[in-house]
Amino acid sequence: MALLEIRNLHVTVEDKPILKGIDLSIDKGEVHAIMGPNGAGKSTLSYIIAGRDGYEVTDGQILFDGKDMLELEPDERARAGLFLAFQYPVEIPGVTNTTFLKTALNSLRKGRGEGELDAMQFLKFVREKARPLGIGDEMLKRAVNVGYSGGEKKRNEILQMAVLEPVLAVLDETDSGLDIDALKIVADGVNALRSPDNATLVITHYQRLLDYIVPDRVHVLADGRIVKSGGKDLALELEAKGYAQFSSAEAA
Amino acid sequence: MAKEMIKDLSLAAGFEEAAPRLPGSDVAWLDALRAQGIAAFRSNGLPTRRVEAWRYTNLNALAKAGFAPVRGDAELDAVPDGAALALGDACRIVLVNGRLRHDLSSLDQLPDGIAAVGLAELLRRSPADLEDLIAPAPEGRDGVLAALNDAFMEDGLVLQIEAGVSVDTPIHLVSIGVPVAGQAVAFHPRNLIVAGAGSRSTLVESHIGLGEGSYFSNGLTDVTVGKGATLTHAKLQDEGAAAFHVALVRARIADEAVYDSFVLHRGGELARHETHASIEGSGAECRLNGAYLGTGRQHIDNTTVIDHMAPGSQSSEVFKGVLAGHARGVFQGRIVVHRDAQQTNGHQLNKTLLLSRDAEMDTKPELEIYADDVKCSHGATVGELSEMELFYLRTRGIDEATARDMLVSAFLSEAVSELRDETLVSAFAERIAGWVEARHEDRTEKAA
């Protein structure tokens, strides 16, 4: 049984069909990439996996470790091992990064039947995770994402991922707005977490990130459907030829 | 009969009987003040919502409750631990049902340069010293509850900070409402605070209630902040669940003086904290901040009037509140910039989070500007928790109830951070955290 199994997924937003029959299967130990033009439904797919309100599944299912994921609340999905790195990380004024991370980690630990970390244990743990990402104490003390630069926000997403150690990480346009140095830090962070026991789904518009996070499979999403799947070379082909071939096929 | 008045005058009942027993009953100017106060109440009655200053706060329930002046002393041997704000070794002055209790107070711990005496004691001992300090209630229907205080004032805190004195430790005024069986007690504490020129000090008030029943606290506090003085004035309103709390603070602020106030509302069935600040000097700063937490059928009113009477001063207001259940909040903020008050800076902000569809907020900013070189701004928002923020927290494994609590606490922490003293920040933050926790448990029980 695959770790993530999406079958014939149809989703509408305000009665408008966005996803029109997605099939996708990801095994543990794999990295998949979904590439596609703007408006293809990439963000909808990441949000529907994470459980955001406002999307209606009209057909199909999402199975996570064999369980019906659409039945779970967003926090239940996270406790089951799902993580979404947001394209636009949300600012939470008045909540420090440390408090946020600690509350999140302890929620997950509780869900796994493990004891909660106290403030000292947590600080030691989080500092170890933060150091390779270039995140210091000062950034840990600031309110979540408030006043962060674009690069800081993305590094902060990867820090959360490192702290929460998900089984399946979905990275939604994590490369957008990053310069090449920041991109490398983020990619190194993601690669460091790769293991035979987890999987990653990278959603991106550009091939660039996939130079650093090398995928096992690449899928092209256009107009709500996966129109082509292949190995990592497919990303290079898309970079060379663009998405027009898929859009025009749709139009024809 | 005018529609601006509530006909029920039971709050005035018993005045003739009570008057001879009130302190200073043989002092002519005070007798005249009391007579004037009761006459004003009897002719005006309690204001209805047709009176603009009371438009959003309905006093019918107060009129109906049949409150009468407190008789006899309430039984109370100790202030329960944790009931008042946690302020370490602050000097404590305790009023029980409006009366100063020496046995519960720690007046012997007063810092040098600060004098604190009970109003009743001073009225008996040297009333002449108070004649200039006790100003009559504002005339007309707006000032009816203050007029009632004029009539019935009995005790309170008279606090004098000597010129040039600087004290870090706060003076802690603890007002405890103790319901009396078979009696709906009303008390009308009158406080007089004088901060001498160049002094720096902090007055903190904790208003708390013990027991189940109802009572009515109708306080009036006159504050004078002398030239170059800084007075921090923070208050916790955490009265009993069935209590009525109305308080008027009149502050006069001199040249280069700072009046820095904060109020947190948490208790009471109906509460109103009203501040009238007169900025009489230049280079002065007036800060009126607050937070309010409402649930059930609580009604919480913050009303402020800031008069800029002199040039080159500034005022700022930040009031933030969270309303759940059927709670109702009111914010009325009026800023008047008089003709001579050029180069005035005035800023006002009111933000409310509604946690239920049945909660309601009325907010009314009012700017009256008669000078031409001023900067004034106001803003008000009423909203719900952000769906996106909630979703973000939940995708990290935080359950919905905890995520909501985190966002509510974060919203309120910004209001508390207006306090400039760390001890006060943590004392008030603790009260807010307690409220959020209690709501959490409430909901968890209901869900179970």
Boltz contact constraints between the chains, C-beta under 6 A:
constraints:
  - contact:
      token1: [A, 50]
      token2: [B, 395]
      max_distance: 6.0
  - contact:
      token1: [A, 52]
      token2: [B, 391]
      max_distance: 6.0
  - contact:
      token1: [A, 74]
      token2: [B, 394]
      max_distance: 6.0
  - contact:
      token1: [A, 74]
      token2: [B, 395]
      max_distance: 6.0
  - contact:
      token1: [A, 75]
      token2: [B, 394]
      max_distance: 6.0
  - contact:
      token1: [A, 75]
      token2: [B, 397]
      max_distance: 6.0
  - contact:
      token1: [A, 75]
      token2: [B, 398]
      max_distance: 6.0
  - contact:
      token1: [A, 75]
      token2: [B, 399]
      max_distance: 6.0
  - contact:
      token1: [A, 78]
      token2: [B, 395]
      max_distance: 6.0
  - contact:
      token1: [A, 78]
      token2: [B, 396]
      max_distance: 6.0
  - contact:
      token1: [A, 78]
      token2: [B, 397]
      max_distance: 6.0
  - contact:
      token1: [A, 79]
      token2: [B, 397]
      max_distance: 6.0
  - contact:
      token1: [A, 84]
      token2: [B, 395]
      max_distance: 6.0
  - contact:
      token1: [A, 90]
      token2: [B, 388]
      max_distance: 6.0
  - contact:
      token1: [A, 90]
      token2: [B, 389]
      max_distance: 6.0
  - contact:
      token1: [A, 90]
      token2: [B, 392]
      max_distance: 6.0
  - contact:
      token1: [A, 92]
      token2: [B, 389]
      max_distance: 6.0
  - contact:
      token1: [A, 94]
      token2: [B, 410]
      max_distance: 6.0
  - contact:
      token1: [A, 94]
      token2: [B, 413]
      max_distance: 6.0
  - contact:
      token1: [A, 94]
      token2: [B, 414]
      max_distance: 6.0
  - contact:
      token1: [A, 95]
      token2: [B, 406]
      max_distance: 6.0
  - contact:
      token1: [A, 95]
      token2: [B, 410]
      max_distance: 6.0
  - contact:
      token1: [A, 103]
      token2: [B, 398]
      max_distance: 6.0
  - contact:
      token1: [A, 104]
      token2: [B, 396]
      max_distance: 6.0
  - contact:
      token1: [A, 104]
      token2: [B, 397]
      max_distance: 6.0
  - contact:
      token1: [A, 104]
      token2: [B, 398]
      max_distance: 6.0
  - contact:
      token1: [A, 107]
      token2: [B, 397]
      max_distance: 6.0
  - contact:
      token1: [A, 107]
      token2: [B, 398]
      max_distance: 6.0
  - contact:
      token1: [A, 108]
      token2: [B, 397]
      max_distance: 6.0
